[in-house]
């Protein structure tokens, strides 16, 4: 299927733009299931970056203000106006890709050809278990969480917990386990009243605080497939299949979802060892790769967790890291918010209002 150029204007980025600009382009795309970016210069197509290409760049480059031209390959796959749909499909099959840009003789973009073009159509089902950590007390959110557990706070028209379950369900995941502790009856009753269809939802109750990894010891092992673990106070638009696919292809034992966090120092910072022309840099901004509270964990790791013992995910991962367990980092460029305090809660409401 061909997609006309006027339908994909947000996918086109000049080669002198930054990695950050490419991320903005990817997330403005109206093609959520096949994200990519067309890199051009003076209307000539230079390269095509897939969502996976950009994530690989993010793993190795922490400065998102770098120009994207630094990471372009000289060769890329494209189609021509002379090729028929049968020939284009054969090219997709040969190179094991889902799409190619169709260019004219001057390498200007005419359209994009897809093997299977659908909007939010996740036909495949994934039996991997999704473990949602919803047992925390949410002290930083008092008084909002005095009488309501944080996962049941509303963001836009839905609760945080409902947005997570719905997102996973729409992507083909249907096996859920929710760990509960603080106001557990409210969460259990809420799930029962919502009557989610076509999903299996189980609960594990924490009789005492077990941290962010300890509750995994209480889950029923439905299969040997990797488990997606997510904090119950996360709002995101992540494609979890991409995360799972990354984990499986890299043969990781644990994969950590990461997000870039920018911190600006509101003062002039002195660096008397700097090899620049100035000793003071005014209000510098620093970028950090932080844990996003989203993980993929293999069953053999989960089986090591002692039952009813407090254990945080950071401690589990650090312990496995010391043992040289294979751990991967998956950069998340999609919308992601940790609803941890009043400021982030207000910010989330603003973001969701914009979406609606």
N, C-alpha and C positions, 0 to 999 in steps of 0.2 A: 504494500500500500504506500502511496505517495502522500507526503505532507507538504503543502505549499509553503513557500518562503515566508509569506505574511503571517502564517500561523506560528512561526518559530523565531520571531524577531528577538525574543529575550535570550535565545540560545547563542547569539552571535556576540563575540567579545573580541576587541582589538588586541593584537599581540603585546602592546605596550601597557595593557592593564595588569592588575596584580592578581595574585592567588585569591585574595579577598573578593575581588570583582567577579572572578569565575564562580566562587561559592554563591554570591548573590544571584548570578545568572542561573545557576542550577536550581536554586530554591524559588526562583520566579517562574520556572518552567511550568507549563500546563501539561507536561508529559511526566507524571510522577512515577510511572512504572519503568520508564526507560530514560533516565537522566543522562544528558550529555551537553557538551558545549562546543561550538564551532569557533575556532580561532582564526581570525582574518587580519589582513593588512591591506588597506586601500581596496576593500571589497574582494580581494583574492583570498581563497581558503588556504590556510597553511597547515592546519591539523585539526583533528577531532579528539577531544578529551572526554572519556566516559566518566561516569561517577566513580568507578573503581580507580581510574587513572588519577583523579584528583585526590582520592583518599591516600593513595600511595605517595603522592607528593607531600601531603600533610604529615604523614608519618615521619618523613625524612627532613621536613623543613618546618621549623616552628615560627618563622617570620612570614606572616601572611601578606606582608607588604612587598614581597619580592615580585618582580615582573614575571608573568607567566611564560614569556618568550624564552626564558632560561630553561624551561623544561619541555620544549617541543621537540619531537622527533622529526627527522628530515622526510621520512616516508610515512604515508598513511593510506588506508584503503578508501577508495571512492568509486562511484559509478559515473557513467557518461550518458549523454542524451541518446547516443546511438544504441545503447543496450536495452533489451526488452526486459519485462518483468521476470520472465523465466531466467534470463541471463543474470539479472540482479539477485534473484533468489539463489541461484547456483553459487554466486560469489559469497553471499552470506553463509551458505552452508560450508563452502570451502574453508573460509577463514574463521568459522564458528563465532560469528558475530550476529547481533540482532538488527543492526541498521547501518546504512552507509549514506553519506551525503552524495547527491547527484549534482555534478558540476558541468558547466559549459566548457568550451575549448580554452577559455581564458581562466579556468579554475574559479569561476564565480558561482556562488551557490544558487541552484535552481530549486531544489527540493530535498527532502530526506526520504529515503525508502526504508520501510520497516518490514521485517518478517512477519510480525504479529502485532498490530497496533491496537491497543485497548486502553481505556481510561479506568484506572482503579479496578481492573478485572483480574482478581487473584483466583484463578480456577483451581490451583493446586492446594491441597490440604497438607498441613504439617503437624505430625503427631508429637513433636517435641513439646515437653512440658514447659509452661510459663509459670514461674514462681514469683509472686508479688509480695513484697515485704510491707505489711500494713499494720504492724504491731506497735510502732513507736508512739510515744505520748505527744510529741510535738510541742514541747515546752516553749520554744521560741515563738509559737503562734498564739500563746495565751493572750487575751481571754477567748479567742475564737475557738480554741480546742478545749475549753473548760467542759463543754457538754457535747462536743462533736469531735470524733476522731478525724485527724487531718485528711486521710484519703476521702472522706465524705464532704469536705468543703467543696463548694461549687466554683468552677472556673467557667465563665460563660453560662451556657445552658445545662451543663452536665457536671457531675462530681469528678474529681480527679481520678477516682477509681474507675468510674464508668468510661472515661475517655481512654484509659489504658486498655481495658477489656475490649472496647469497641474497635480500637486501632488494631489490636492483635487479631481479633475475629475477622475484620475486613481483609486482613492479609493472609488468612487461611489457617491461623492457629486456633485450636479449640480445647486443649487440655490445660486447665488452670488450677494452681494451688495458691491459696492466699493464707499467709501466716498472720494471726491476730493475737492481740494481747490487750492493749488499752481499749476499753469500750468495745470489746469483741462482739458482744451481742448486737450492737447497733450495726456493725458491718455485716454480720451473718444475716440478720433480718433484712437489711437493705438489699443484699444480693438475692435473697429469696423473693422479695417483693418485686424486684425488677424483672424476674423471670427471663433471664437471657436465654435465647434460643440457640440451638445447634452448638452448644458448648458444654463441657464438663467442668464444674467448679467444685473443688474440694477445699477443705480448711484444715490447717494445723493450728492448734491452740498452744500458746506459750504460757505455761503456768508461772513462769518467771522470765525475766528478760534474758534473751538468748543472743542479742546482738544482731548483726546483719548477715551472718553466715550460719550461726548456730541453728536457726529454724530449719535449715535444709536437711538436717539430720533426721527430722521427723516426717519428711515427705514420703509418700508411697512411690516406689519405683515402678512406673508403668512400662518403661522400656529402657534400653541402654543408650538412647539418643541423648545428645547434650541438652542441658537445661538452660533456658534463658531466665536470668534472675534480674528483677527490676525493683527499685525502690518504689513504694506506693505513693510517693509525693512528687513524682516526675510527670511533667507534661512535655510531650514530644511529638514530632511528625516523622520519626525515624522509620525507615523501611527495615523491619527486623529480619526479613529474609536476607537482605544484603549482609547484615551482621552475622547471621548464622552461616551463610555461604562463605564469608571471609574466614570464620572460625574453622570450618571443615576443610577448606582448601589449604589453609596454612597448617593444618593438623595440630592445632593448639590444644592444650589441656584446659587452659583458661584464656578467655579473651575479655579485655577490659574496654568498655565503651568510653571514649574520651571526648572532651569538648575543650575548645580554646577559651581561656578566660583572660580578659584584658584588665589590667590594673594601672591606673594613672596616679603617679605621685604628684600631689598638689603643690609641690615646692620645686625650687631649683636644686638639682642633685649635684653634689661636688664629686668629681672623680679626678684626683690629682695624678692618676696613673694613665689617664686616657691618652691615646695617641692621636688626638684631634687638635683642632685649633682653639677649642674652648675648654675651660676647666669646669664650667657649670653648664649643665643641660637643663633647660627650663621645662618643668612638668613632663618628664619622660613617661612613656607608656610601656609596660612590660606585658608580654604574652606568656601564659602558662598553659600547659596541657593538664587538665584536671580529670579526675575520675567522675564520670557522669552518672554513677549509680545504676549502671546497666552492664550486665555481664553474661557471658556464656561459659558454663562450667560442665566439664565432662563428669559422667557418673562415678568414675573411679576416684575422682577427687572428693565428691560428695560423700562417698562411702567411708572416707577417712575421718570425717567430722564426728566427734564424740557426741552421743545423744545427751540432750538436756544440759549441755555445757555452753557457757557464754563464749561466743567467738565472733569477732567482727570480720567483715570481708577483707579489709586491709591487712589484718594479721594473717589470715589464711593465705592471701596472695603473696605476702612477703615471705612467709614460711616456705611456700612452694617455690618461690623465686630463688631462695637460698639453696634449695635442693636441685636447682637447674631444671625444674619443670618448664615445659614450653609454654610461655605466656605471650600473647599478642596484644597489640594496641589497635583499636578500631576507631579512627577519627569520625566524629559525628558533626557534619556541617549543617544538618537539617535543624529546624526549630527545636530547641531543647531548653527547658526551664526546670530548675529545682525549686519547688515551692517550700522553702525552708524557714522563711521569716515573713514579717508583715510587708517589708519592702518588695520582696520577690512576688508575694501574693498580689499586691496592687499592680505590679508590672505585668504579671500574667493576665490579669483582668483586662488591662489596656490592650495587650497583644491579641487576646481572643476577641475583644470587641472589634478590632480592626479586621480580623478574619471573617467575622459574621457580617 
